[in-house]
């Protein structure tokens, strides 16, 4: 079950997810850059500006989404690497196969359901 060819459908899901995640990262990076540039060009005092907390919140929210997307991309790339090296679909904790249904639902899964539930 660790044959890379047996995971063609999952590899396609991962490739699509990777493409979307890369686009999201680019979009969020652009948004954050625009926010920073806008705040640098403005002489508004965030501490005393009624809109300051909103700007700070939006920047924080975009930064959090960017961090999440970056972590997602790392997970997708790691899954693709496991497919390539033949270790995909094997639980990293117990060494047993990960159910195909779990991999279809969560292609970046590194553990079987039992080990994931055990924490």
C-alpha positions in Angstrom: 0.0 0.0 0.0 3.0 2.3 0.1 3.5 2.1 -3.6 3.5 5.7 -5.0 1.3 4.7 -7.9 -1.5 3.5 -5.5 -1.9 7.1 -4.3 -2.5 8.8 -7.6 -5.9 10.1 -6.6 -4.5 11.4 -3.3 -1.4 12.9 -5.1 -3.9 14.9 -7.3 -5.8 16.1 -4.2 -2.5 17.2 -2.7 -1.4 18.9 -5.9 -4.6 20.9 -6.1 -4.4 21.8 -2.4 -0.8 22.9 -2.9 -1.7 25.1 -5.8 -4.6 26.8 -3.9 -2.4 27.2 -0.8 0.4 28.8 -2.8 -2.1 31.3 -4.3 -3.5 32.0 -0.8 0.0 32.7 0.5 0.7 35.1 -2.3 -2.6 36.9 -1.8 -2.1 37.2 2.0 1.5 38.3 1.6 0.3 41.0 -0.8 -2.4 42.1 1.6 0.0 42.3 4.5 2.5 44.3 2.4 -0.2 46.7 1.4 -1.3 47.2 5.0 2.2 47.8 6.2 2.9 50.3 3.3 -0.4 52.1 3.9 0.3 52.4 7.6 3.9 53.7 6.9 2.6 56.3 4.5 0.0 57.5 7.0 0.8 59.7 9.9 -2.0 58.2 11.9 -1.3 57.3 15.5 -2.7 53.8 15.9 -2.7 54.2 19.7 -5.0 57.2 19.6 -6.7 56.7 16.2 -10.2 55.1 16.6 -9.4 53.1 13.4 -6.0 52.0 14.8 -7.2 48.9 16.6 -9.1 47.8 13.4 -6.0 48.2 11.3 -3.9 46.3 13.9 -6.6 43.6 14.1 -6.8 43.2 10.4 -3.0 42.9 10.1 -2.9 40.4 12.9 -5.7 38.3 11.4 -4.0 38.3 8.0 -0.7 37.4 9.6 -2.3 34.5 11.4 -4.0 33.3 8.2 -0.6 33.5 6.5 1.1 31.4 9.2 -1.7 28.8 8.9 -1.4 28.7 5.1 2.4 28.4 5.3 2.1 25.5 7.8 -0.5 23.9 5.5 1.9 24.2 2.5 4.6 22.5 4.6 2.2 19.6 5.5 1.2 19.2 1.8 4.8 19.2 0.7 5.7 16.7 3.4 2.9 14.4 2.3 4.0 14.6 -1.3 7.5 13.8 -0.2 6.2 10.7 1.7 4.4 9.6 -1.4 7.6 9.9 -3.4 9.8 8.1 -0.9 7.2 5.3 -0.3 6.4 6.1 3.4 3.0 7.7 2.7 0.1 5.9 4.3 2.1 4.5 7.2 1.3 5.8 10.7 4.3 7.6 12.1 3.5 6.4 15.6 2.6 2.8 15.3 3.8 1.9 11.9 0.5 0.4 10.7 -1.3 1.5 7.5 -3.5 4.6 7.6 -6.9 3.8 6.3 -7.5 5.0 2.8 -10.7 6.7 3.8 -8.7 8.8 6.3 -6.1 9.7 3.7 -8.9 10.7 1.2 -10.5 12.9 3.9 -7.2 14.3 5.2 -4.4 13.7 2.7 -1.8 15.2 5.0 -2.5 12.8 7.8 0.6 11.3 9.4 -1.1 9.0 11.9 -3.8 6.4 11.8 -7.2 7.2 13.5 -6.3 5.3 16.6 -3.1 7.1 17.2 -4.6 10.5 16.3 -7.4 9.9 18.9 -4.8 8.9 21.5 -3.3 12.3 21.1 
